[in-house]
């Protein structure tokens, strides 16, 4: 198990009701973490529609996670 800080933005923040939380997980990658959180919280967006950010840099879904990492998930946003 590792512990990471997860930041949620836009629709994910609204659906979760939090902007950030600390998560203990067995997920090895950003994608497995998002899949785990999606199942737990009912996020409707598949990983293909969300960007992963790891320690303030856009990351591949296959980026490995380590204890202390900060992970953000960015859904598509509309603006005008």
Secondary structure, 3 states (H helix, E strand, C coil): CEEEEEEECHHHHHHHCCCEEEEEECCCEHHHHHHHHHHHHCCCCCHHHEEEEECCEEECCCCECCCCCEEEEEECCCCC
